Amino acid sequence: MAGVRERAGRLLAVVWLAMFGCVAPAVAQDLSGLARLDPAASSVTEDDGGVSVRLGLSQPVPWRVRILDQPPRVLLDFREVDWTGLDQLVFPKGAIVDHRAGRFRPGWSRLVIELAGPMEVAQAAMVTDGPVTVDLRLVPTDAATFERRAALPEPPEWDLPDAVPLAAPTASAPGDAVIVVLDPGHGGLDPGAEREGTSEADLMLTFARELKDVLVRDGTFQVVMTREEDVFVPLEARISAAREARASVFLSLHADALAEGEAVGATIYTLSDEASDAASVALAERHDRDDLLAGIDLSAQDDVVAGVLMDMARTETSPRVARLSQAFEAAFRAASVTMHREPQQRAGFSVLKSPDIPSALIELGFLSSAADFKRLTDPNWRAGMAGAIVAGLKAWHAEDAALRAARDP
């Protein structure tokens, strides 16, 4: 086993270099094209000795593999693979607990394989002399070895390109402009909830674009979006984007699905370490879980994002957030928007944890509800909902400005 571990360590160190060096010269001939998964040439099998993964690709592309802990998982990054057809592969439910794949950031895609226990990479290779395949062999290992492997820092040459920078408002923006950061939930390898071929990620991106247009036309607002395309954005990156944009308010947009409990109608979530109900707890846990499955280690976030739930009652942000939620509820009622019977809810969503930016997560509806799904996929309903959100923001901003003026004459 020691020899296997040594070989695995060397493999992890050279996979990336092999793609750019002389080990696989065919790769350098064409690195810009999008590779496609070939389901017929792909397989995932399990035996007593471990798990074998073969991924057939339409062409060679740069790639890498590594392991992470909590939960134990294997990450394979490619530049770039179209994962259409992955659902045709059968992943054995023994050593493998879950898997997902999709775009991780512009130009990169990721396959995440969550493991039932500690395993290590005994073989990792891309075959290019003939049909292109990526062959991966995972073998069981002890917890201490796995933890040590997972804790190894990435070599500098493994750094992925930076995410596309967001366009921050210009310095010439009016001093009273309200900078709204819109955060379409999920994206890329995290599609969110799905129903009848429609994913939450796509639906929220569509709605965010429509809402942005209405906000910009109003003239009161400047808008920044955490993602402009179908790409994965980690939770902490969404918060960082809001801070870099000097956001006046941060709105995360969702349309989740709940298997249990009442899940019908628009709901406004604000941050609290005590959730309103079990459904709120489940939603918050699911959002954090999506980051874990994408390979993001939430425990490594900086103090602003992960340093314990902020006691927002000790800052001026908490009452401002409460007024924001109230303004949205009033605007939704005025626009006859169907709402949850308790439209204002609280939960520990990581994406709401910036202590100095008023933040809310709006569930426009739930894809698990047939009535909500019909509304969410209706452009006319979405236009009305966008108008209601704008009205809520304007009412909140007017009240907020008046209170600030009274406090600081």
KETIMAR-803349 format. One record per residue (C-alpha): residue in three letters; y, z, x. Coordinates in pm, whole numbers, padded with zeros to 5 digits, always signed. Example, Ala and Ser with C-alpha at 12.3 -4.5 7.8 and 13.67 -1.06 7.14 Angstrom:
<senus>
ALA-00450+00780+01230SER-00106+00714+01367
</senus>
This chain:
<senus>
MET+00000+00000+00000ALA+00240+00072+00289GLY+00208-00287+00404VAL+00286-00410+00054ARG+00595-00191+00042GLU+00718-00321+00377ARG+00665-00680+00265ALA+00843-00610-00064GLY+01142-00468+00121ARG+01161-00775+00341LEU+01123-01002+00042LEU+01412-00836-00137ALA+01626-00878+00171VAL+01551-01248+00224VAL+01531-01392-00128TRP+01903-01469-00140LEU+01915-01596+00219ALA+01618-01821+00152MET+01811-02000-00116PHE+02099-02084+00118GLY+01920-02109+00453CYS+01660-02344+00591VAL+01366-02192+00405ALA+01430-02405+00098PRO+01653-02696+00203ALA+01599-02881-00124VAL+01812-02621-00300ALA+02125-02713-00107GLN+02115-03068-00239ASP+02226-02973-00587LEU+02336-02618-00666SER+02588-02691-00938GLY+02361-02816-01215LEU+02231-02595-01494ALA+01859-02533-01463ARG+01648-02511-01776LEU+01348-02290-01836ASP+01024-02482-01884PRO+00819-02261-02123ALA+00507-02473-02076ALA+00511-02405-01702SER+00589-02036-01742SER+00368-01733-01797VAL+00362-01354-01782THR+00023-01191-01726GLU-00097-00839-01662ASP-00413-00723-01484ASP-00541-00403-01330GLY-00340-00467-01014GLY-00003-00535-01171VAL+00203-00803-01343SER+00250-01168-01247VAL+00555-01360-01368ARG+00589-01737-01330LEU+00907-01911-01446GLY+00906-02289-01453LEU+01252-02439-01392SER+01391-02789-01419GLN+01549-02766-01071PRO+01604-02517-00787VAL+01903-02282-00808PRO+02020-01983-00603TRP+01859-01665-00727ARG+01788-01302-00642VAL+01564-01015-00754ARG+01603-00638-00740ILE+01485-00322-00914LEU+01685-00049-01086ASP+01595+00289-01232GLN+01670+00485-01553PRO+01505+00300-01716PRO+01286+00128-01455ARG+01357-00244-01469VAL+01349-00565-01269LEU+01652-00793-01259LEU+01635-01164-01179ASP+01971-01336-01144PHE+02009-01714-01133ARG+02292-01956-01089GLU+02235-02065-01367VAL+01939-02093-01610ASP+01937-02197-01974TRP+01686-01953-02128THR+01608-02161-02437GLY+01236-02130-02502LEU+01194-01785-02349ASP+01084-01657-02691GLN+00775-01878-02656LEU+00647-01661-02370VAL+00426-01364-02450PHE+00521-01056-02249PRO+00223-00817-02243LYS+00313-00476-02387GLY+00152-00261-02123ALA+00347-00237-01803ILE+00638-00420-01970VAL+00837-00241-02239ASP+01112-00491-02320HIS+01289-00798-02187ARG+01601-01000-02249ALA+01783-01289-02088GLY+02108-01480-02112ARG+02440-01535-01941PHE+02552-01240-01735ARG+02891-01368-01624PRO+03047-01713-01577GLY+02809-01920-01369TRP+02529-01663-01365SER+02238-01578-01593ARG+01999-01283-01584LEU+01645-01197-01690VAL+01584-00824-01731ILE+01228-00691-01752GLU+01209-00325-01851LEU+00904-00148-01716ALA+00691+00132-01855GLY+00676+00299-01514PRO+00759+00255-01145MET+00662-00079-00994GLU+00776-00275-00691VAL+00807-00638-00590ALA+00504-00741-00386GLN+00584-01113-00397ALA+00897-01311-00480ALA+00923-01681-00408MET+01066-02005-00541VAL+00835-02303-00500THR+01024-02632-00464ASP+00764-02875-00323GLY+00662-03009-00663PRO+00736-02852-01001VAL+00993-02578-00942THR+00867-02228-01018VAL+00975-01873-00945ASP+00672-01653-00880LEU+00703-01277-00899ARG+00430-01019-00846LEU+00490-00658-00950VAL+00253-00381-00846PRO+00248-00012-00937THR+00405+00236-00697ASP+00485+00606-00692ALA+00802+00748-00843ALA+00955+00854-00511THR+00915+00510-00355PHE+01052+00341-00666GLU+01353+00570-00677ARG+01425+00502-00310ARG+01396+00126-00358ALA+01616+00130-00668ALA+01884+00330-00486LEU+01922+00075-00205PRO+02270-00084-00209GLU+02298-00456-00253PRO+02350-00649+00071PRO+02702-00800+00088GLU+02562-01151+00058TRP+02426-01054-00284ASP+02769-00994-00432LEU+02807-01206-00743PRO+03133-01392-00792ASP+03400-01183-00959ALA+03435-01219-01333VAL+03704-01461-01443PRO+04030-01261-01434LEU+04204-01198-01762ALA+04550-01338-01814ALA+04773-01032-01832PRO+05101-01052-02024THR+05387-01182-01814ALA+05665-00960-01683SER+05912-01148-01902ALA+05741-01029-02218PRO+05974-00850-02462GLY+05987-00478-02399ASP+05882-00402-02756ALA+05588-00645-02755VAL+05261-00491-02871ILE+04984-00585-02627VAL+04657-00602-02819VAL+04329-00627-02629LEU+04058-00778-02849ASP+03702-00701-02743PRO+03442-00926-02912GLY+03125-00714-02892HIS+02814-00813-02697GLY+02785-01161-02541GLY+02571-01353-02293LEU+02231-01192-02242ASP+02323-00936-02510PRO+02343-01124-02843GLY+02377-00805-03049ALA+02245-00810-03403GLU+02101-01136-03535ARG+02034-01280-03878GLU+01929-01627-03991GLY+02012-01782-03656THR+02354-01617-03634SER+02420-01366-03357GLU+02673-01085-03367ALA+02805-01197-03027ASP+02888-01549-03146LEU+03027-01431-03479MET+03258-01175-03317LEU+03381-01427-03061THR+03467-01665-03343PHE+03646-01392-03536ALA+03832-01268-03227ARG+03966-01618-03163GLU+04077-01646-03526LEU+04239-01302-03516LYS+04414-01385-03190ASP+04572-01692-03349VAL+04706-01486-03641LEU+04840-01214-03410VAL+05017-01463-03182ARG+05171-01652-03476ASP+05311-01326-03611GLY+05538-01297-03305THR+05507-00920-03267PHE+05196-00924-03052GLN+05064-01044-02722VAL+04685-01078-02705VAL+04430-01046-02427MET+04056-01093-02489THR+03783-00924-02287ARG+03580-01243-02309GLU+03672-01596-02410GLU+03318-01734-02405ASP+02955-01635-02452VAL+02924-01418-02141PHE+02808-01061-02084VAL+03086-00811-02008PRO+02984-00455-01908LEU+03135-00171-02108GLU+03340-00034-01823ALA+03476-00381-01747ARG+03607-00404-02103ILE+03800-00080-02056SER+03925-00191-01715ALA+04050-00514-01871ALA+04254-00315-02123ARG+04408-00104-01850GLU+04491-00405-01632ALA+04658-00573-01930ARG+04868-00259-01995ALA+04729-00255-02348SER+04920-00096-02633VAL+04600-00085-02836PHE+04234-00175-02782LEU+04015-00311-03063SER+03641-00363-03021LEU+03494-00595-03286HIS+03136-00567-03411ALA+02898-00654-03695ASP+02587-00454-03612ALA+02263-00397-03798LEU+02111-00067-03901ALA+01754-00030-04016GLU+01820+00309-04175GLY+02109+00473-04356GLU+02397+00317-04543ALA+02535+00011-04365VAL+02759-00191-04594GLY+03128-00268-04564ALA+03397-00248-04299THR+03409+00072-04094ILE+03665+00200-03843TYR+03517+00404-03559THR+03719+00628-03328LEU+03602+00837-03035SER+03450+01179-03078ASP+03176+01376-02905GLU+03057+01474-03252ALA+02941+01171-03449SER+03007+01144-03822ASP+02639+01091-03903ALA+02305+00982-03762ALA+02390+00615-03810SER+02700+00654-03592VAL+02491+00819-03323ALA+02241+00530-03336LEU+02513+00268-03301ALA+02674+00439-03001GLU+02338+00482-02829ARG+02251+00119-02894HIS+02573-00006-02734ASP+02511+00198-02419ARG+02145+00090-02421ASP+02253-00275-02415ASP+02434-00213-02086LEU+02129-00044-01938LEU+01903-00333-02031ALA+02155-00572-01879GLY+02120-00393-01547ILE+02439-00186-01565ASP+02410+00175-01450LEU+02650+00369-01669SER+02619+00682-01454ALA+02804+00506-01172GLN+03126+00448-01366ASP+03451+00590-01236ASP+03612+00905-01372VAL+03826+00722-01625VAL+03525+00567-01792ALA+03237+00809-01748GLY+03383+01143-01644VAL+03265+01333-01951LEU+03411+01274-02297MET+03786+01326-02275ASP+03929+01607-02480MET+04168+01372-02653ALA+04317+01656-02855ARG+04495+01760-02533THR+04679+01430-02510GLU+04918+01244-02734THR+04661+00968-02777SER+04444+01152-03028PRO+04698+01168-03314ARG+04799+00809-03243VAL+04435+00701-03277ALA+04406+00893-03604ARG+04713+00715-03742LEU+04570+00381-03626SER+04250+00442-03819GLN+04444+00549-04128ALA+04664+00239-04107PHE+04359+00014-04096GLU+04200+00184-04394ALA+04521+00147-04599ALA+04556-00219-04501PHE+04192-00291-04583ARG+04231-00133-04926ALA+04549-00330-04993ALA+04364-00652-04905SER+04063-00555-05121VAL+03832-00558-04819THR+03490-00413-04899MET+03457-00092-04700HIS+03192+00164-04623ARG+03210+00460-04861GLU+03332+00661-04559PRO+03546+00397-04386GLN+03673+00623-04108GLN+03389+00732-03879ARG+03357+00895-03536ALA+03108+00844-03253GLY+03079+00856-02874PHE+03121+00485-02800SER+03171+00438-02425VAL+03399+00143-02490LEU+03651+00377-02661LYS+03680+00627-02377SER+04007+00522-02215PRO+04215+00840-02258ASP+04561+00685-02269ILE+04506+00370-02480PRO+04473+00403-02859SER+04131+00250-02923ALA+03918+00174-03226LEU+03589-00003-03291ILE+03587-00202-03614GLU+03256-00287-03772LEU+03367-00580-03988GLY+03041-00544-04176PHE+02671-00524-04099LEU+02441-00820-04050SER+02162-00605-04196SER+02341-00631-04531ALA+02298-00960-04717ALA+02636-00915-04889ASP+02812-00842-04561PHE+02642-01135-04391LYS+02767-01370-04662ARG+03122-01240-04618LEU+03113-01248-04238THR+03004-01612-04230ASP+03275-01717-04479PRO+03586-01851-04298ASN+03807-01762-04593TRP+03686-01401-04591ARG+03741-01379-04215ALA+04095-01509-04259GLY+04165-01236-04512MET+04014-00975-04283ALA+04224-01097-03991GLY+04534-01067-04207ALA+04440-00712-04303ILE+04394-00612-03938VAL+04733-00758-03850ALA+04893-00570-04140GLY+04730-00248-04023LEU+04850-00299-03668LYS+05207-00369-03781ALA+05216-00061-04003TRP+05076+00154-03723HIS+05319+00015-03468ALA+05618+00074-03694GLU+05517+00435-03758ASP+05432+00492-03394ALA+05767+00355-03277ALA+05956+00568-03531LEU+05777+00884-03421ARG+05842+00808-03057ALA+06211+00744-03126ALA+06240+01074-03316ARG+06068+01259-03032ASP+06262+01088-02752PRO+06607+01006-02898
</senus>
